[in-house]
Amino acid sequence: MVAGETSGDLLAGRLLSGLRPRLPDAHMHGIGGPAMAKYGFVSDFPMEKLSVRGLFEVLAHYREIKGIQNTLRDQLLAERPAVFIGVDAPDFNLGLEAQLKDAGIPTVHFVGPSIWAWRGGRIKKIARSVSHMLVIFPFEEEIYRKAGIPATYVGHPLAQVIPMEPDQAAARAELGLPQEGRVVAILPGSRMSELKYNAAAFVGAAKLLLQRDPSLRFVAPMAGETRHRYFQELIAQAGLQDVPLLIADGKSHAALAAADAVLVASGTASLEVALFKKPMVIAYKMMRASWHVLRHMGYQPWIGLPNILAREFLVPELLQDAATPQALADAMWLQLEDAAHRERLRQRFVEMHFSLLRDTAGESAQAVMNLIDRTGSLD
């Protein structure tokens, strides 16, 4: 198995929770994180090596990433595992999967690349690379089947993990936040590159919001100590170290449950915010060269998953030059102040939650077992 970042590790952990009881003695290894390790998964390389986003950012690390891919490929071709499961990270996994599939090793890809959003031509590469797709959005199954790629809709794992009615009081108690008053969660991203480009603007917006309401409390969950330190360095470089901010390592769900509104980087985290039924502003900044290329490659007007699933701008999206501290603060203030809007969003997010709810662990694990049985690769 290969998962390339925190969100992929969480998704893979859900799959392993269903797969490990079916294969109690199997050696499961590759690249992964702590959620996978809970089920006896052994990571052969640090997952952080793959946690790079953006065209030019990836190029800067290309030689190292390619070296990891080649080493893992050679190891797996010699080992001939019963199945290889690539979890998201399509630029890394699809190339690896193609070589393994050509050698007769069954391949599963969990989380379909967003071909419905951009780079639709990748579906041909997927067909060459993947024996079976596990997809997490209901509209994806038909897209892949029409292309001749076996696919199973397994729901989104987060829809099972996140409660339909989050306990805000318990989350605030866990984080040491007061029960009274308003809390804003700030999630600038789990990748180092995302922190680099988003941290200053996000915390700058918090500083401006405090001028409107000095009683606001802010919490920023971080994916581990390394990102925590880097986030603090970036804030200090921007002269924002005096903004009162609770940095909570590994507490993203508690932060979202505790919050009244969320400023979030585009990606899986924006869907988590929706599943916690919180109003939000989605923002994203990246290396300017990457932005100039990517902004012309989308097929639809939305980049945030809640908006894509709703097929409309349910929540604001502020990208690149538009994501100034002032613009973010103004947009966040509306999310905090408009009670009728907050209730409409909550209702829409409840509907979205139900649409994504399946026994993801069980159904994804069964699809993997069915493939193993069909190919006889466990014999």
C-alpha positions as a Python dict, from the first residue, in 0.01 Angstrom:
ca = {
    (1, 'M'): (0, 0, 0),
    (2, 'V'): (110, 357, -61),
    (3, 'A'): (-49, 666, 96),
    (4, 'G'): (129, 995, 34),
    (5, 'E'): (-10, 1234, 294),
    (6, 'T'): (-215, 1267, 612),
    (7, 'S'): (-557, 1246, 444),
    (8, 'G'): (-450, 936, 250),
    (9, 'D'): (-319, 776, 569),
    (10, 'L'): (-660, 828, 733),
    (11, 'L'): (-842, 682, 432),
    (12, 'A'): (-607, 384, 422),
    (13, 'G'): (-653, 332, 795),
    (14, 'R'): (-1027, 291, 743),
    (15, 'L'): (-967, 37, 467),
    (16, 'L'): (-721, -154, 685),
    (17, 'S'): (-972, -163, 971),
    (18, 'G'): (-1189, -376, 742),
    (19, 'L'): (-910, -566, 568),
    (20, 'R'): (-691, -669, 863),
    (21, 'P'): (-958, -896, 1024),
    (22, 'R'): (-996, -1072, 687),
    (23, 'L'): (-618, -1110, 648),
    (24, 'P'): (-490, -1134, 1006),
    (25, 'D'): (-150, -1281, 913),
    (26, 'A'): (-73, -1080, 599),
    (27, 'H'): (242, -868, 579),
    (28, 'M'): (120, -520, 487),
    (29, 'H'): (384, -265, 393),
    (30, 'G'): (481, 17, 156),
    (31, 'I'): (440, 385, 247),
    (32, 'G'): (199, 511, 510),
    (33, 'G'): (147, 691, 837),
    (34, 'P'): (24, 638, 1195),
    (35, 'A'): (-339, 555, 1106),
    (36, 'M'): (-215, 262, 895),
    (37, 'A'): (43, 157, 1155),
    (38, 'K'): (-240, 88, 1402),
    (39, 'Y'): (-324, -217, 1190),
    (40, 'G'): (27, -356, 1171),
    (41, 'F'): (126, -171, 854),
    (42, 'V'): (501, -119, 810),
    (43, 'S'): (616, 193, 624),
    (44, 'D'): (932, 132, 421),
    (45, 'F'): (981, 506, 356),
    (46, 'P'): (869, 820, 544),
    (47, 'M'): (529, 928, 415),
    (48, 'E'): (637, 1293, 434),
    (49, 'K'): (867, 1238, 136),
    (50, 'L'): (559, 1226, -90),
    (51, 'S'): (369, 1515, 73),
    (52, 'V'): (447, 1774, -194),
    (53, 'R'): (185, 1965, -395),
    (54, 'G'): (217, 2194, -698),
    (55, 'L'): (381, 2138, -1035),
    (56, 'F'): (707, 2317, -968),
    (57, 'E'): (725, 2209, -604),
    (58, 'V'): (710, 1845, -717),
    (59, 'L'): (980, 1908, -977),
    (60, 'A'): (1215, 2028, -705),
    (61, 'H'): (1180, 1691, -530),
    (62, 'Y'): (1143, 1481, -845),
    (63, 'R'): (1470, 1287, -823),
    (64, 'E'): (1413, 1179, -464),
    (65, 'I'): (1047, 1084, -523),
    (66, 'K'): (1132, 893, -842),
    (67, 'G'): (1406, 709, -657),
    (68, 'I'): (1159, 597, -391),
    (69, 'Q'): (912, 485, -659),
    (70, 'N'): (1176, 282, -844),
    (71, 'T'): (1307, 118, -527),
    (72, 'L'): (957, 22, -414),
    (73, 'R'): (871, -106, -764),
    (74, 'D'): (1175, -334, -773),
    (75, 'Q'): (1097, -463, -427),
    (76, 'L'): (734, -541, -516),
    (77, 'L'): (818, -702, -849),
    (78, 'A'): (1051, -938, -662),
    (79, 'E'): (803, -996, -380),
    (80, 'R'): (488, -1029, -597),
    (81, 'P'): (228, -927, -336),
    (82, 'A'): (-129, -1056, -348),
    (83, 'V'): (-244, -702, -424),
    (84, 'F'): (-109, -348, -439),
    (85, 'I'): (-335, -68, -312),
    (86, 'G'): (-253, 290, -404),
    (87, 'V'): (-434, 539, -183),
    (88, 'D'): (-479, 873, -360),
    (89, 'A'): (-138, 1027, -460),
    (90, 'P'): (-218, 956, -827),
    (91, 'D'): (99, 1106, -975),
    (92, 'F'): (306, 862, -771),
    (93, 'N'): (74, 563, -756),
    (94, 'L'): (-63, 535, -1110),
    (95, 'G'): (283, 502, -1264),
    (96, 'L'): (376, 240, -1007),
    (97, 'E'): (46, 58, -1054),
    (98, 'A'): (91, 41, -1432),
    (99, 'Q'): (424, -140, -1396),
    (100, 'L'): (289, -379, -1135),
    (101, 'K'): (-26, -456, -1334),
    (102, 'D'): (184, -525, -1645),
    (103, 'A'): (371, -781, -1437),
    (104, 'G'): (46, -955, -1338),
    (105, 'I'): (10, -806, -988),
    (106, 'P'): (-352, -697, -914),
    (107, 'T'): (-379, -325, -841),
    (108, 'V'): (-644, -129, -656),
    (109, 'H'): (-665, 250, -649),
    (110, 'F'): (-856, 397, -356),
    (111, 'V'): (-991, 747, -419),
    (112, 'G'): (-1040, 829, -785),
    (113, 'P'): (-829, 1113, -921),
    (114, 'S'): (-1051, 1415, -982),
    (115, 'I'): (-1081, 1358, -1357),
    (116, 'W'): (-1424, 1522, -1335),
    (117, 'A'): (-1250, 1844, -1224),
    (118, 'W'): (-934, 1854, -1435),
    (119, 'R'): (-695, 1637, -1641),
    (120, 'G'): (-973, 1411, -1769),
    (121, 'G'): (-729, 1247, -2010),
    (122, 'R'): (-586, 1057, -1715),
    (123, 'I'): (-871, 806, -1738),
    (124, 'K'): (-677, 626, -2014),
    (125, 'K'): (-377, 594, -1784),
    (126, 'I'): (-605, 474, -1506),
    (127, 'A'): (-744, 202, -1734),
    (128, 'R'): (-389, 81, -1804),
    (129, 'S'): (-286, 98, -1440),
    (130, 'V'): (-576, -16, -1225),
    (131, 'S'): (-749, -351, -1185),
    (132, 'H'): (-1022, -204, -965),
    (133, 'M'): (-1118, 146, -848),
    (134, 'L'): (-1261, 227, -506),
    (135, 'V'): (-1441, 562, -534),
    (136, 'I'): (-1570, 783, -255),
    (137, 'F'): (-1822, 1005, -432),
    (138, 'P'): (-2151, 863, -568),
    (139, 'F'): (-2123, 1012, -918),
    (140, 'E'): (-1779, 859, -984),
    (141, 'E'): (-1876, 494, -1020),
    (142, 'E'): (-2056, 546, -1351),
    (143, 'I'): (-1769, 755, -1494),
    (144, 'Y'): (-1521, 473, -1445),
    (145, 'R'): (-1751, 195, -1553),
    (146, 'K'): (-1828, 376, -1878),
    (147, 'A'): (-1453, 380, -1940),
    (148, 'G'): (-1436, 5, -1885),
    (149, 'I'): (-1272, 30, -1542),
    (150, 'P'): (-1426, -188, -1267),
    (151, 'A'): (-1530, 41, -981),
    (152, 'T'): (-1707, 25, -646),
    (153, 'Y'): (-1859, 323, -465),
    (154, 'V'): (-1768, 269, -100),
    (155, 'G'): (-1879, 603, 45),
    (156, 'H'): (-1645, 850, 205),
    (157, 'P'): (-1467, 714, 516),
    (158, 'L'): (-1496, 1050, 688),
    (159, 'A'): (-1877, 1031, 671),
    (160, 'Q'): (-1858, 737, 913),
    (161, 'V'): (-1589, 882, 1137),
    (162, 'I'): (-1752, 1223, 1186),
    (163, 'P'): (-2076, 1221, 1389),
    (164, 'M'): (-2393, 1356, 1235),
    (165, 'E'): (-2425, 1591, 1536),
    (166, 'P'): (-2078, 1690, 1661),
    (167, 'D'): (-2043, 1764, 2034),
    (168, 'Q'): (-1914, 2120, 2046),
    (169, 'A'): (-1907, 2139, 2425),
    (170, 'A'): (-1698, 1822, 2459),
    (171, 'A'): (-1456, 1939, 2190),
    (172, 'R'): (-1404, 2273, 2361),
    (173, 'A'): (-1343, 2098, 2691),
    (174, 'E'): (-1087, 1869, 2524),
    (175, 'L'): (-900, 2168, 2383),
    (176, 'G'): (-927, 2380, 2697),
    (177, 'L'): (-1140, 2641, 2521),
    (178, 'P'): (-1418, 2831, 2701),
    (179, 'Q'): (-1774, 2712, 2644),
    (180, 'E'): (-1893, 3068, 2590),
    (181, 'G'): (-1788, 3291, 2302),
    (182, 'R'): (-1705, 3224, 1940),
    (183, 'V'): (-1421, 3006, 1813),
    (184, 'V'): (-1263, 3016, 1468),
    (185, 'A'): (-1059, 2719, 1343),
    (186, 'I'): (-771, 2789, 1104),
    (187, 'L'): (-655, 2503, 880),
    (188, 'P'): (-390, 2627, 635),
    (189, 'G'): (-308, 2274, 511),
    (190, 'S'): (-130, 1956, 615),
    (191, 'R'): (155, 1976, 362),
    (192, 'M'): (466, 2182, 431),
    (193, 'S'): (420, 2358, 97),
    (194, 'E'): (64, 2453, 190),
    (195, 'L'): (179, 2600, 518),
    (196, 'K'): (447, 2796, 336),
    (197, 'Y'): (198, 2976, 113),
    (198, 'N'): (-114, 2990, 332),
    (199, 'A'): (1, 3044, 691),
    (200, 'A'): (68, 3418, 685),
    (201, 'A'): (-254, 3509, 504),
    (202, 'F'): (-466, 3288, 731),
    (203, 'V'): (-318, 3422, 1054),
    (204, 'G'): (-323, 3774, 912),
    (205, 'A'): (-699, 3732, 867),
    (206, 'A'): (-728, 3622, 1230),
    (207, 'K'): (-553, 3941, 1341),
    (208, 'L'): (-804, 4151, 1144),
    (209, 'L'): (-1099, 3954, 1283),
    (210, 'L'): (-978, 4027, 1635),
    (211, 'Q'): (-1007, 4398, 1561),
    (212, 'R'): (-1380, 4344, 1495),
    (213, 'D'): (-1436, 4112, 1790),
    (214, 'P'): (-1154, 4092, 2050),
    (215, 'S'): (-1335, 3804, 2225),
    (216, 'L'): (-1282, 3564, 1934),
    (217, 'R'): (-1071, 3257, 2006),
    (218, 'F'): (-860, 3086, 1739),
    (219, 'V'): (-740, 2727, 1716),
    (220, 'A'): (-505, 2586, 1450),
    (221, 'P'): (-466, 2208, 1442),
    (222, 'M'): (-133, 2084, 1306),
    (223, 'A'): (-40, 1742, 1167),
    (224, 'G'): (251, 1675, 1400),
    (225, 'E'): (540, 1853, 1568),
    (226, 'T'): (737, 1926, 1250),
    (227, 'R'): (449, 2119, 1095),
    (228, 'H'): (378, 2286, 1430),
    (229, 'R'): (731, 2429, 1444),
    (230, 'Y'): (729, 2531, 1079),
    (231, 'F'): (393, 2705, 1122),
    (232, 'Q'): (530, 2902, 1418),
    (233, 'E'): (838, 3000, 1216),
    (234, 'L'): (623, 3127, 930),
    (235, 'I'): (403, 3328, 1164),
    (236, 'A'): (708, 3485, 1326),
    (237, 'Q'): (858, 3571, 986),
    (238, 'A'): (533, 3752, 902),
    (239, 'G'): (540, 3943, 1231),
    (240, 'L'): (221, 3774, 1352),
    (241, 'Q'): (357, 3587, 1652),
    (242, 'D'): (149, 3800, 1889),
    (243, 'V'): (-184, 3679, 1744),
    (244, 'P'): (-337, 3462, 2022),
    (245, 'L'): (-364, 3119, 1866),
    (246, 'L'): (-403, 2774, 2019),
    (247, 'I'): (-195, 2531, 1811),
    (248, 'A'): (-324, 2179, 1870),
    (249, 'D'): (-122, 1889, 1728),
    (250, 'G'): (-331, 1602, 1595),
    (251, 'K'): (-658, 1761, 1705),
    (252, 'S'): (-816, 1862, 1375),
    (253, 'H'): (-1154, 1701, 1444),
    (254, 'A'): (-1173, 1848, 1793),
    (255, 'A'): (-1091, 2190, 1647),
    (256, 'L'): (-1363, 2160, 1384),
    (257, 'A'): (-1620, 2040, 1635),
    (258, 'A'): (-1531, 2326, 1870),
    (259, 'A'): (-1547, 2597, 1603),
    (260, 'D'): (-1825, 2833, 1500),
    (261, 'A'): (-1663, 2893, 1160),
    (262, 'V'): (-1356, 2768, 977),
    (263, 'L'): (-1094, 2915, 745),
    (264, 'V'): (-966, 2614, 550),
    (265, 'A'): (-728, 2533, 266),
    (266, 'S'): (-887, 2358, -30),
    (267, 'G'): (-866, 1978, -14),
    (268, 'T'): (-1008, 1696, 194),
    (269, 'A'): (-1015, 1924, 500),
    (270, 'S'): (-1289, 2135, 338),
    (271, 'L'): (-1509, 1824, 317),
    (272, 'E'): (-1436, 1752, 684),
    (273, 'V'): (-1560, 2101, 769),
    (274, 'A'): (-1882, 2034, 577),
    (275, 'L'): (-1932, 1704, 759),
    (276, 'F'): (-1892, 1892, 1088),
    (277, 'K'): (-2171, 2123, 954),
    (278, 'K'): (-1965, 2441, 998),
    (279, 'P'): (-1971, 2757, 785),
    (280, 'M'): (-1638, 2811, 614),
    (281, 'V'): (-1425, 3009, 376),
    (282, 'I'): (-1207, 2802, 142),
    (283, 'A'): (-877, 2958, 40),
    (284, 'Y'): (-562, 2844, -135),
    (285, 'K'): (-228, 2989, -238),
    (286, 'M'): (64, 2818, -412),
    (287, 'M'): (384, 2893, -600),
    (288, 'R'): (299, 3157, -860),
    (289, 'A'): (435, 2954, -1153),
    (290, 'S'): (218, 2655, -1055),
    (291, 'W'): (-86, 2880, -1023),
    (292, 'H'): (-43, 3026, -1371),
    (293, 'V'): (-45, 2675, -1517),
    (294, 'L'): (-316, 2513, -1303),
    (295, 'R'): (-575, 2790, -1314),
    (296, 'H'): (-640, 2721, -1682),
    (297, 'M'): (-679, 2344, -1643),
    (298, 'G'): (-1006, 2314, -1448),
    (299, 'Y'): (-1333, 2191, -1599),
    (300, 'Q'): (-1566, 2357, -1351),
    (301, 'P'): (-1590, 2679, -1153),
    (302, 'W'): (-1537, 2525, -808),
    (303, 'I'): (-1229, 2385, -636),
    (304, 'G'): (-1370, 2315, -287),
    (305, 'L'): (-1522, 1971, -237),
    (306, 'P'): (-1838, 2102, -64),
    (307, 'N'): (-1907, 2329, -361),
    (308, 'I'): (-1825, 2055, -614),
    (309, 'L'): (-2067, 1813, -446),
    (310, 'A'): (-2336, 2081, -420),
    (311, 'R'): (-2270, 2200, -779),
    (312, 'E'): (-2286, 2560, -659),
    (313, 'F'): (-2093, 2810, -448),
    (314, 'L'): (-2231, 2716, -109),
    (315, 'V'): (-1927, 2874, 57),
    (316, 'P'): (-1676, 3136, -62),
    (317, 'E'): (-1355, 3038, -242),
    (318, 'L'): (-1066, 3284, -241),
    (319, 'L'): (-765, 3174, -443),
    (320, 'Q'): (-410, 3298, -488),
    (321, 'D'): (-401, 3681, -517),
    (322, 'A'): (-764, 3702, -401),
    (323, 'A'): (-671, 3533, -70),
    (324, 'T'): (-549, 3847, 106),
    (325, 'P'): (-580, 3875, 484),
    (326, 'Q'): (-842, 4149, 442),
    (327, 'A'): (-1053, 3952, 194),
    (328, 'L'): (-1034, 3639, 409),
    (329, 'A'): (-1131, 3834, 720),
    (330, 'D'): (-1428, 3999, 544),
    (331, 'A'): (-1554, 3665, 412),
    (332, 'M'): (-1510, 3496, 751),
    (333, 'W'): (-1697, 3774, 927),
    (334, 'L'): (-2004, 3708, 712),
    (335, 'Q'): (-1984, 3337, 798),
    (336, 'L'): (-1980, 3425, 1167),
    (337, 'E'): (-2252, 3692, 1162),
    (338, 'D'): (-2524, 3564, 926),
    (339, 'A'): (-2735, 3326, 1138),
    (340, 'A'): (-2982, 3242, 859),
    (341, 'H'): (-2695, 3153, 627),
    (342, 'R'): (-2541, 2932, 894),
    (343, 'E'): (-2864, 2736, 933),
    (344, 'R'): (-2907, 2690, 556),
    (345, 'L'): (-2553, 2560, 533),
    (346, 'R'): (-2611, 2319, 819),
    (347, 'Q'): (-2911, 2168, 645),
    (348, 'R'): (-2723, 2128, 317),
    (349, 'F'): (-2426, 1971, 493),
    (350, 'V'): (-2653, 1722, 672),
    (351, 'E'): (-2788, 1612, 331),
    (352, 'M'): (-2434, 1587, 198),
    (353, 'H'): (-2331, 1376, 495),
    (354, 'F'): (-2610, 1122, 436),
    (355, 'S'): (-2522, 1096, 66),
    (356, 'L'): (-2162, 995, 155),
    (357, 'L'): (-2250, 749, 431),
    (358, 'R'): (-2165, 383, 366),
    (359, 'D'): (-1984, 102, 549),
    (360, 'T'): (-1662, 218, 384),
    (361, 'A'): (-1428, -9, 578),
    (362, 'G'): (-1636, -320, 512),
    (363, 'E'): (-1725, -250, 148),
    (364, 'S'): (-1375, -145, 43),
    (365, 'A'): (-1218, -443, 218),
    (366, 'Q'): (-1466, -680, 52),
    (367, 'A'): (-1389, -533, -292),
    (368, 'V'): (-1017, -597, -231),
    (369, 'M'): (-1087, -954, -116),
    (370, 'N'): (-1306, -1016, -422),
    (371, 'L'): (-1020, -907, -649),
    (372, 'I'): (-774, -1131, -465),
    (373, 'D'): (-1016, -1423, -496),
    (374, 'R'): (-1072, -1363, -869),
    (375, 'T'): (-703, -1347, -946),
    (376, 'G'): (-596, -1621, -708),
    (377, 'S'): (-306, -1399, -604),
    (378, 'L'): (-314, -1508, -240),
    (379, 'D'): (-245, -1872, -326),
}
